[in-house]
Amino acid sequence: MIGVRKIVSENLKALRFVRKVSQEELAAVAGIDRSYISDLENGKYGLSIDKLENLAEALGIAPWEMLHPLTATKVRKPDTAD
C-alpha cells in the first residue's frame, strides 16, 4: 500500500506540471510558502486539511483528488510523437 504522503507528493507535482504552474505561482495563489510546497512535493511534510483545501482550490480540483492514488496518472499525458 502506498502512503498518503507519497500520493499527495506525486499528485501535487503532476498537477503543477500539467497546469504549467511554478511553485512560486502556486504558493501565491494558495497562500502557502513556496518552500513548504517544495517540501510537500519531496515528501518531507504531511498536509493539513486547511492547506489541502487551499492547494486544491488553487489547482482547480476537489480536495479529495489530492488524496486519490490515481490522480497523478490521470493528469499526466504520455508524450506522443506525431
C-alpha positions in Angstrom: 0.0 0.0 0.0 1.3 3.4 -0.9 1.4 6.1 1.8 -0.8 9.2 1.7 2.2 11.5 1.9 3.7 9.9 -1.3 0.3 10.2 -3.1 0.0 13.9 -2.2 3.6 14.5 -3.3 3.1 12.8 -6.7 -0.3 14.4 -7.3 1.0 17.9 -6.4 3.9 17.6 -8.8 1.8 16.1 -11.6 -0.9 18.7 -11.3 1.6 21.6 -11.2 3.3 20.1 -14.3 0.1 19.7 -16.3 -1.2 23.2 -15.4 2.3 24.7 -16.1 2.4 26.4 -12.7 5.6 27.1 -10.8 5.9 26.5 -7.1 6.1 30.3 -6.7 2.9 30.9 -8.6 1.0 28.1 -6.8 2.3 29.4 -3.4 1.0 32.9 -4.2 -2.5 31.7 -5.2 -2.8 29.2 -2.4 -1.4 31.5 0.3 1.4 29.0 1.2 5.1 29.5 1.4 7.0 28.2 -1.7 9.5 26.2 0.4 6.6 24.4 2.0 5.3 23.4 -1.4 8.7 22.1 -2.3 8.8 20.1 1.0 5.4 18.6 0.3 6.5 17.6 -3.2 9.6 15.9 -1.7 7.5 14.1 0.9 9.2 15.9 3.8 5.9 17.0 5.4 2.3 15.9 5.6 -0.5 18.2 4.6 -3.1 19.7 7.0 -6.7 19.8 5.9 -6.6 23.6 5.6 -3.6 23.5 3.3 -5.1 20.7 1.4 -8.2 22.8 0.7 -6.0 25.8 -0.3 -3.9 23.8 -2.7 -6.9 22.0 -4.2 -8.7 25.3 -4.8 -5.6 26.9 -6.3 -5.2 23.9 -8.7 -8.9 23.8 -9.6 -9.6 20.3 -8.2 -11.7 18.8 -5.4 -9.6 18.3 -2.2 -10.2 14.5 -2.3 -8.4 14.3 -5.6 -5.1 15.2 -3.9 -5.5 12.0 -1.9 -6.5 9.7 -4.7 -3.7 7.4 -5.8 -4.6 7.6 -9.5 -4.9 11.4 -9.8 -1.2 11.7 -10.9 -1.5 9.1 -13.6 -4.7 10.6 -14.9 -3.4 14.1 -15.2 -0.1 13.2 -16.9 -0.5 12.7 -20.6 2.1 10.4 -22.2 4.3 12.1 -24.8 3.4 11.0 -28.2 5.3 11.5 -31.5 3.2 12.9 -34.3 
